[in-house]
Amino acid sequence: MKKYICTVCEYIYDPEQGDPESGIEPGTAFEDIPDDWTCPLCGVGKEDFEPYEG
């Protein structure tokens, strides 16, 4: 599964880790995260993330 990076604060969403504090279980692909999910560091929405190539 592909990682995604926040274009505002550079938080990297790693699907292997998920975002348990926001209710996103490990193994959840970015595409499967609810549309109302926000970056846990800066609070922007999914639209401000892009695929991470690092």
TIGULO-404932 format. One record per residue: residue in three letters; x, z, y of N, C-alpha, C, O, CB in turn; residue number from 1. Coordinates in pm, 1 decimal, decimal comma. Glycine has a CB too. Layout:
REM TIGULO-404932
<resn = ALA&n.xx = X&n.zz = Z&n.yy = Y&ca.xx = X&ca.zz = Z&ca.yy = Y&c.xx = X&c.zz = Z&c.yy = Y&o.xx = X&o.zz = Z&o.yy = Y&cb.xx = X&cb.zz = Z&cb.yy = Y&resi = NUM>
...
REM end
This chain:
REM TIGULO-404932
<resn = MET&n.xx = 85,0&n.zz = 0,0&n.yy = -119,1&ca.xx = 0,0&ca.zz = 0,0&ca.yy = 0,0&c.xx = 88,9&c.zz = 0,0&c.yy = 124,7&o.xx = 196,9&o.zz = 59,1&o.yy = 126,9&cb.xx = -96,4&cb.zz = 123,5&cb.yy = 0,3&resi = 1>
<resn = LYS&n.xx = 40,8&n.zz = -66,7&n.yy = 225,3&ca.xx = 117,3&ca.zz = -84,9&ca.yy = 347,6&c.xx = 102,6&c.zz = 34,0&c.yy = 442,6&o.xx = -5,1&o.zz = 92,2&o.yy = 455,5&cb.xx = 73,8&cb.zz = -212,3&cb.yy = 417,0&resi = 2>
<resn = LYS&n.xx = 213,9&n.zz = 68,9&n.yy = 509,1&ca.xx = 212,8&ca.zz = 172,4&ca.yy = 612,3&c.xx = 172,4&c.zz = 108,4&c.yy = 744,9&o.xx = 192,0&o.zz = -11,3&o.yy = 766,0&cb.xx = 352,4&cb.zz = 242,3&cb.yy = 623,9&resi = 3>
<resn = TYR&n.xx = 116,0&n.zz = 189,8&n.yy = 833,6&ca.xx = 77,5&ca.zz = 144,2&ca.yy = 966,6&c.xx = 136,1&c.zz = 238,5&c.yy = 1070,2&o.xx = 148,2&o.zz = 358,6&o.yy = 1046,0&cb.xx = -76,6&cb.zz = 135,9&cb.yy = 980,6&resi = 4>
<resn = ILE&n.xx = 173,0&n.zz = 183,1&n.yy = 1187,6&ca.xx = 233,7&ca.zz = 262,8&ca.yy = 1293,6&c.xx = 145,7&c.zz = 261,7&c.yy = 1418,5&o.xx = 88,9&o.zz = 159,0&o.yy = 1455,7&cb.xx = 374,4&cb.zz = 210,0&cb.yy = 1326,8&resi = 5>
<resn = CYS&n.xx = 135,8&n.zz = 377,7&n.yy = 1481,6&ca.xx = 62,7&ca.zz = 391,0&ca.yy = 1608,0&c.xx = 147,0&c.zz = 328,1&c.yy = 1718,6&o.xx = 263,7&o.zz = 363,2&o.yy = 1735,4&cb.xx = 30,6&cb.zz = 541,7&cb.yy = 1640,2&resi = 6>
<resn = THR&n.xx = 88,4&n.zz = 235,7&n.yy = 1793,6&ca.xx = 162,0&ca.zz = 168,2&ca.yy = 1899,8&c.xx = 179,4&c.zz = 256,2&c.yy = 2023,5&o.xx = 253,2&o.zz = 219,8&o.yy = 2115,1&cb.xx = 91,4&cb.zz = 40,0&cb.yy = 1938,0&resi = 7>
<resn = VAL&n.xx = 112,5&n.zz = 371,1&n.yy = 2027,1&ca.xx = 122,6&ca.zz = 460,9&ca.yy = 2141,4&c.xx = 232,0&c.zz = 565,6&c.yy = 2119,2&o.xx = 320,0&o.zz = 582,4&o.yy = 2203,6&cb.xx = -12,1&cb.zz = 529,4&cb.yy = 2167,3&resi = 8>
<resn = CYS&n.xx = 226,5&n.zz = 636,7&n.yy = 2004,8&ca.xx = 320,2&ca.zz = 747,5&ca.yy = 1982,6&c.xx = 415,7&c.zz = 726,3&c.yy = 1865,0&o.xx = 503,0&o.zz = 809,3&o.yy = 1839,9&cb.xx = 243,1&cb.zz = 873,9&cb.yy = 1960,4&resi = 9>
<resn = GLU&n.xx = 398,9&n.zz = 614,9&n.yy = 1792,9&ca.xx = 483,5&ca.zz = 578,1&ca.yy = 1679,6&c.xx = 463,4&c.zz = 665,1&c.yy = 1555,1&o.xx = 550,2&o.zz = 669,6&o.yy = 1467,9&cb.xx = 626,6&cb.zz = 584,6&cb.yy = 1721,1&resi = 10>
<resn = TYR&n.xx = 348,3&n.zz = 734,7&n.yy = 1546,7&ca.xx = 312,6&ca.zz = 803,8&ca.yy = 1422,3&c.xx = 296,1&c.zz = 698,0&c.yy = 1314,4&o.xx = 235,4&o.zz = 593,5&o.yy = 1338,0&cb.xx = 181,1&cb.zz = 889,6&cb.yy = 1438,7&resi = 11>
<resn = ILE&n.xx = 349,9&n.zz = 724,9&n.yy = 1196,0&ca.xx = 337,3&ca.zz = 630,9&ca.yy = 1084,9&c.xx = 237,4&c.zz = 685,9&c.yy = 984,3&o.xx = 255,8&o.zz = 794,5&o.yy = 929,3&cb.xx = 475,0&cb.zz = 605,0&cb.yy = 1017,4&resi = 12>
<resn = TYR&n.xx = 130,4&n.zz = 608,6&n.yy = 960,9&ca.xx = 35,1&ca.zz = 644,9&ca.yy = 856,3&c.xx = 89,3&c.zz = 592,9&c.yy = 724,5&o.xx = 106,9&o.zz = 472,4&o.yy = 706,7&cb.xx = -108,0&cb.zz = 587,3&cb.yy = 885,7&resi = 13>
<resn = ASP&n.xx = 115,6&n.zz = 684,5&n.yy = 632,0&ca.xx = 165,0&ca.zz = 650,6&ca.yy = 498,9&c.xx = 52,1&c.zz = 675,1&c.yy = 400,1&o.xx = 12,5&o.zz = 789,8&o.yy = 379,3&cb.xx = 292,5&cb.zz = 734,1&cb.yy = 461,4&resi = 14>
<resn = PRO&n.xx = -0,6&n.zz = 569,2&n.yy = 338,4&ca.xx = -113,9&ca.zz = 586,8&ca.yy = 247,2&c.xx = -82,2&c.zz = 675,9&c.yy = 127,4&o.xx = -173,5&o.zz = 734,2&o.yy = 68,9&cb.xx = -160,4&cb.zz = 452,7&cb.yy = 198,0&resi = 15>
<resn = GLU&n.xx = 44,2&n.zz = 687,6&n.yy = 89,8&ca.xx = 79,8&ca.zz = 775,1&ca.yy = -21,7&c.xx = 58,3&c.zz = 921,7&c.yy = 14,5&o.xx = 31,2&o.zz = 1004,3&o.yy = -72,7&cb.xx = 225,2&cb.zz = 752,1&cb.yy = -63,2&resi = 16>
<resn = GLN&n.xx = 70,4&n.zz = 954,1&n.yy = 144,2&ca.xx = 50,0&ca.zz = 1091,3&ca.yy = 190,3&c.xx = -90,3&c.zz = 1114,6&c.yy = 244,5&o.xx = -141,3&o.zz = 1226,4&o.yy = 238,3&cb.xx = 151,3&cb.zz = 1125,3&cb.yy = 296,7&resi = 17>
<resn = GLY&n.xx = -152,6&n.zz = 1010,8&n.yy = 297,0&ca.xx = -283,4&ca.zz = 1026,0&ca.yy = 359,4&c.xx = -273,6&c.zz = 1109,4&c.yy = 485,9&o.xx = -167,5&o.zz = 1117,0&o.yy = 547,9&cb.xx = -382,2&cb.zz = 1089,5&cb.yy = 262,1&resi = 18>
<resn = ASP&n.xx = -383,4&n.zz = 1171,4&n.yy = 523,9&ca.xx = -388,9&ca.zz = 1262,6&ca.yy = 638,7&c.xx = -483,7&c.zz = 1375,4&c.yy = 600,0&o.xx = -595,5&o.zz = 1383,5&o.yy = 650,9&cb.xx = -436,8&cb.zz = 1188,8&cb.yy = 771,7&resi = 19>
<resn = PRO&n.xx = -438,2&n.zz = 1463,3&n.yy = 508,8&ca.xx = -526,9&ca.zz = 1567,5&ca.yy = 454,8&c.xx = -593,5&c.zz = 1655,2&c.yy = 560,9&o.xx = -706,8&o.zz = 1699,3&o.yy = 541,8&cb.xx = -449,3&cb.zz = 1655,0&cb.yy = 361,9&resi = 20>
<resn = GLU&n.xx = -524,9&n.zz = 1680,9&n.yy = 671,8&ca.xx = -583,9&ca.zz = 1764,7&ca.yy = 776,7&c.xx = -706,8&c.zz = 1699,4&c.yy = 839,1&o.xx = -792,2&o.zz = 1767,7&o.yy = 895,7&cb.xx = -480,5&cb.zz = 1793,9&cb.yy = 885,1&resi = 21>
<resn = SER&n.xx = -715,4&n.zz = 1567,5&n.yy = 828,4&ca.xx = -831,3&ca.zz = 1494,6&ca.yy = 880,5&c.xx = -925,9&c.zz = 1451,5&c.yy = 769,3&o.xx = -1019,8&o.zz = 1375,6&o.yy = 793,2&cb.xx = -785,8&cb.zz = 1372,6&cb.yy = 959,1&resi = 22>
<resn = GLY&n.xx = -901,5&n.zz = 1499,7&n.yy = 647,7&ca.xx = -988,8&ca.zz = 1467,6&ca.yy = 535,8&c.xx = -957,4&c.zz = 1335,6&c.yy = 467,3&o.xx = -1038,3&o.zz = 1285,7&o.yy = 389,1&cb.xx = -1128,7&cb.zz = 1465,3&cb.yy = 582,4&resi = 23>
<resn = ILE&n.xx = -840,5&n.zz = 1278,2&n.yy = 495,8&ca.xx = -800,3&ca.zz = 1152,2&ca.yy = 432,9&c.xx = -708,2&c.zz = 1185,8&c.yy = 315,7&o.xx = -595,8&o.zz = 1232,1&o.yy = 334,7&cb.xx = -728,8&cb.zz = 1056,2&cb.yy = 536,0&resi = 24>
<resn = GLU&n.xx = -757,4&n.zz = 1161,9&n.yy = 195,6&ca.xx = -683,4&ca.zz = 1198,4&ca.yy = 74,9&c.xx = -560,8&c.zz = 1109,1&c.yy = 54,3&o.xx = -561,9&o.zz = 992,3&o.yy = 93,3&cb.xx = -774,9&cb.zz = 1190,1&cb.yy = -47,2&resi = 25>
<resn = PRO&n.xx = -454,5&n.zz = 1164,1&n.yy = -7,2&ca.xx = -340,9&ca.zz = 1079,4&ca.yy = -45,4&c.xx = -389,2&c.zz = 963,8&c.yy = -132,5&o.xx = -479,0&o.zz = 980,5&o.yy = -215,0&cb.xx = -233,1&cb.zz = 1162,1&cb.yy = -120,5&resi = 26>
<resn = GLY&n.xx = -329,7&n.zz = 848,2&n.yy = -113,7&ca.xx = -369,4&ca.zz = 729,7&ca.yy = -188,5&c.xx = -475,1&c.zz = 646,4&c.yy = -118,8&o.xx = -523,4&o.zz = 548,4&o.yy = -175,6&cb.xx = -419,3&cb.zz = 769,8&cb.yy = -322,5&resi = 27>
<resn = THR&n.xx = -512,7&n.zz = 683,8&n.yy = 4,9&ca.xx = -614,6&ca.zz = 609,8&ca.yy = 79,7&c.xx = -549,2&c.zz = 500,3&c.yy = 163,4&o.xx = -468,1&o.zz = 529,1&o.yy = 251,4&cb.xx = -696,2&cb.zz = 705,0&cb.yy = 170,1&resi = 28>
<resn = ALA&n.xx = -584,2&n.zz = 375,5&n.yy = 136,0&ca.xx = -531,6&ca.zz = 263,4&ca.yy = 214,5&c.xx = -582,8&c.zz = 272,4&c.yy = 357,9&o.xx = -692,1&o.zz = 323,3&o.yy = 382,7&cb.xx = -571,8&cb.zz = 127,5&cb.yy = 150,8&resi = 29>
<resn = PHE&n.xx = -502,3&n.zz = 222,3&n.yy = 452,3&ca.xx = -541,1&ca.zz = 225,8&ca.yy = 593,0&c.xx = -676,3&c.zz = 159,2&c.yy = 614,7&o.xx = -757,4&o.zz = 206,4&o.yy = 694,4&cb.xx = -435,0&cb.zz = 157,8&cb.yy = 679,0&resi = 30>
<resn = GLU&n.xx = -700,1&n.zz = 49,9&n.yy = 543,7&ca.xx = -825,5&ca.zz = -23,6&ca.yy = 558,2&c.xx = -946,2&c.zz = 58,7&c.yy = 513,9&o.xx = -1058,7&o.zz = 31,3&o.yy = 555,8&cb.xx = -819,4&cb.zz = -152,4&cb.yy = 478,5&resi = 31>
<resn = ASP&n.xx = -923,5&n.zz = 159,0&n.yy = 429,8&ca.xx = -1032,7&ca.zz = 240,9&ca.yy = 376,8&c.xx = -1058,7&c.zz = 367,8&c.yy = 457,2&o.xx = -1151,3&o.zz = 442,9&o.yy = 426,6&cb.xx = -1003,2&cb.zz = 278,0&cb.yy = 234,8&resi = 32>
<resn = ILE&n.xx = -977,1&n.zz = 392,2&n.yy = 560,2&ca.xx = -998,8&ca.zz = 508,7&ca.yy = 646,5&c.xx = -1123,0&c.zz = 481,2&c.yy = 731,8&o.xx = -1141,7&o.zz = 368,4&o.yy = 777,3&cb.xx = -872,3&cb.zz = 538,1&cb.yy = 737,3&resi = 33>
<resn = PRO&n.xx = -1207,8&n.zz = 581,5&n.yy = 754,1&ca.xx = -1325,7&ca.zz = 560,0&ca.yy = 839,9&c.xx = -1286,4&c.zz = 509,1&c.yy = 979,2&o.xx = -1180,5&o.zz = 544,3&o.yy = 1031,2&cb.xx = -1406,0&cb.zz = 690,5&cb.yy = 853,2&resi = 34>
<resn = ASP&n.xx = -1371,9&n.zz = 427,0&n.yy = 1038,2&ca.xx = -1342,9&ca.zz = 368,2&ca.yy = 1169,0&c.xx = -1331,6&c.zz = 471,3&c.yy = 1280,2&o.xx = -1272,2&o.zz = 443,1&o.yy = 1384,3&cb.xx = -1449,2&cb.zz = 269,0&cb.yy = 1204,3&resi = 35>
<resn = ASP&n.xx = -1387,9&n.zz = 591,3&n.yy = 1260,1&ca.xx = -1380,8&ca.zz = 692,9&ca.yy = 1365,4&c.xx = -1258,0&c.zz = 783,7&c.yy = 1352,1&o.xx = -1243,1&o.zz = 878,8&o.yy = 1428,8&cb.xx = -1506,8&cb.zz = 777,4&cb.yy = 1363,6&resi = 36>
<resn = TRP&n.xx = -1170,3&n.zz = 755,3&n.yy = 1255,7&ca.xx = -1045,9&ca.zz = 831,4&ca.yy = 1240,5&c.xx = -957,7&c.zz = 808,1&c.yy = 1362,0&o.xx = -955,9&o.zz = 698,1&o.yy = 1417,3&cb.xx = -971,1&cb.zz = 791,4&cb.yy = 1110,1&resi = 37>
<resn = THR&n.xx = -885,0&n.zz = 910,1&n.yy = 1403,9&ca.xx = -792,8&ca.zz = 896,9&ca.yy = 1516,1&c.xx = -654,2&c.zz = 945,0&c.yy = 1476,5&o.xx = -638,5&o.zz = 1023,0&o.yy = 1382,6&cb.xx = -843,7&cb.zz = 975,2&cb.yy = 1637,8&resi = 38>
<resn = CYS&n.xx = -555,1&n.zz = 898,0&n.yy = 1548,7&ca.xx = -416,7&ca.zz = 937,1&ca.yy = 1525,6&c.xx = -405,1&c.zz = 1089,1&c.yy = 1537,3&o.xx = -449,2&o.zz = 1146,6&o.yy = 1636,9&cb.xx = -321,3&cb.zz = 866,1&cb.yy = 1626,2&resi = 39>
<resn = PRO&n.xx = -346,1&n.zz = 1155,3&n.yy = 1436,5&ca.xx = -336,3&ca.zz = 1301,2&ca.yy = 1441,7&c.xx = -239,6&c.zz = 1352,2&c.yy = 1548,2&o.xx = -241,7&o.zz = 1471,0&o.yy = 1580,3&cb.xx = -294,0&cb.zz = 1353,2&cb.yy = 1307,8&resi = 40>
<resn = LEU&n.xx = -155,8&n.zz = 1266,3&n.yy = 1603,1&ca.xx = -61,9&ca.zz = 1310,7&ca.yy = 1706,3&c.xx = -111,5&c.zz = 1286,4&c.yy = 1847,8&o.xx = -101,5&o.zz = 1374,6&o.yy = 1933,2&cb.xx = 69,4&cb.zz = 1241,9&cb.yy = 1688,0&resi = 41>
<resn = CYS&n.xx = -165,8&n.zz = 1165,3&n.yy = 1873,9&ca.xx = -203,6&ca.zz = 1134,1&ca.yy = 2012,2&c.xx = -351,8&c.zz = 1105,1&c.yy = 2032,3&o.xx = -397,7&o.zz = 1096,8&o.yy = 2146,2&cb.xx = -125,1&cb.zz = 1017,0&cb.yy = 2059,5&resi = 42>
<resn = GLY&n.xx = -428,0&n.zz = 1089,3&n.yy = 1923,2&ca.xx = -572,6&ca.zz = 1077,4&ca.yy = 1934,7&c.xx = -629,5&c.zz = 938,6&c.yy = 1956,8&o.xx = -750,4&o.zz = 925,0&o.yy = 1975,2&cb.xx = -616,2&cb.zz = 1160,5&cb.yy = 2042,4&resi = 43>
<resn = VAL&n.xx = -546,0&n.zz = 833,9&n.yy = 1955,7&ca.xx = -601,0&ca.zz = 698,9&ca.yy = 1972,0&c.xx = -665,6&c.zz = 652,9&c.yy = 1841,7&o.xx = -642,1&o.zz = 711,5&o.yy = 1736,0&cb.xx = -490,4&cb.zz = 599,3&cb.yy = 2015,7&resi = 44>
<resn = GLY&n.xx = -746,8&n.zz = 548,0&n.yy = 1849,7&ca.xx = -819,1&ca.zz = 498,6&ca.yy = 1733,2&c.xx = -738,5&c.zz = 401,5&c.yy = 1648,5&o.xx = -625,7&o.zz = 364,9&o.yy = 1681,7&cb.xx = -945,3&cb.zz = 432,8&cb.yy = 1776,8&resi = 45>
<resn = LYS&n.xx = -800,6&n.zz = 360,5&n.yy = 1536,9&ca.xx = -735,5&ca.zz = 268,7&ca.yy = 1442,9&c.xx = -694,2&c.zz = 137,0&c.yy = 1508,5&o.xx = -599,2&o.zz = 72,6&o.yy = 1463,9&cb.xx = -828,0&cb.zz = 240,1&cb.yy = 1326,2&resi = 46>
<resn = GLU&n.xx = -764,7&n.zz = 97,1&n.yy = 1613,7&ca.xx = -733,6&ca.zz = -29,7&ca.yy = 1678,7&c.xx = -595,1&c.zz = -30,0&c.yy = 1743,2&o.xx = -541,5&o.zz = -136,4&o.yy = 1774,3&cb.xx = -838,4&cb.zz = -60,7&cb.yy = 1782,9&resi = 47>
<resn = ASP&n.xx = -537,0&n.zz = 88,6&n.yy = 1763,5&ca.xx = -404,0&ca.zz = 98,3&ca.yy = 1823,4&c.xx = -293,3&c.zz = 110,7&c.yy = 1719,4&o.xx = -181,0&o.zz = 148,3&o.yy = 1752,8&cb.xx = -398,5&cb.zz = 216,3&cb.yy = 1917,0&resi = 48>
<resn = PHE&n.xx = -323,7&n.zz = 79,5&n.yy = 1594,4&ca.xx = -223,8&ca.zz = 79,0&ca.yy = 1487,5&c.xx = -195,9&c.zz = -64,6&c.yy = 1445,7&o.xx = -283,1&o.zz = -151,2&o.yy = 1453,0&cb.xx = -271,4&cb.zz = 163,2&cb.yy = 1365,7&resi = 49>
<resn = GLU&n.xx = -73,2&n.zz = -87,9&n.yy = 1402,1&ca.xx = -37,7&ca.zz = -218,5&ca.yy = 1347,4&c.xx = 48,2&c.zz = -198,5&c.yy = 1223,5&o.xx = 106,7&o.zz = -91,7&o.yy = 1205,4&cb.xx = 36,6&cb.zz = -305,3&cb.yy = 1452,8&resi = 50>
<resn = PRO&n.xx = 56,3&n.zz = -300,3&n.yy = 1137,8&ca.xx = 136,5&ca.zz = -285,5&ca.yy = 1015,7&c.xx = 280,1&c.zz = -246,6&c.yy = 1048,8&o.xx = 339,6&o.zz = -298,0&o.yy = 1143,5&cb.xx = 134,8&cb.zz = -415,8&cb.yy = 934,2&resi = 51>
<resn = TYR&n.xx = 334,2&n.zz = -155,9&n.yy = 969,8&ca.xx = 471,0&ca.zz = -106,8&ca.yy = 989,0&c.xx = 563,6&c.zz = -181,1&c.yy = 894,9&o.xx = 541,7&o.zz = -183,1&o.yy = 773,8&cb.xx = 479,9&cb.zz = 46,5&cb.yy = 965,1&resi = 52>
<resn = GLU&n.xx = 665,9&n.zz = -241,3&n.yy = 949,8&ca.xx = 757,3&ca.zz = -323,1&ca.yy = 870,5&c.xx = 890,0&c.zz = -252,7&c.yy = 842,8&o.xx = 983,4&o.zz = -315,7&o.yy = 793,4&cb.xx = 783,2&cb.zz = -454,2&cb.yy = 941,1&resi = 53>
<resn = GLY&n.xx = 900,2&n.zz = -123,3&n.yy = 873,7&ca.xx = 1027,8&ca.zz = -52,1&ca.yy = 864,6&c.xx = 1075,9&c.zz = -16,6&c.yy = 731,0&o.xx = 1182,7&o.zz = 43,3&o.yy = 717,7&cb.xx = 1020,8&cb.zz = 65,8&cb.yy = 938,2&resi = 54>
REM end
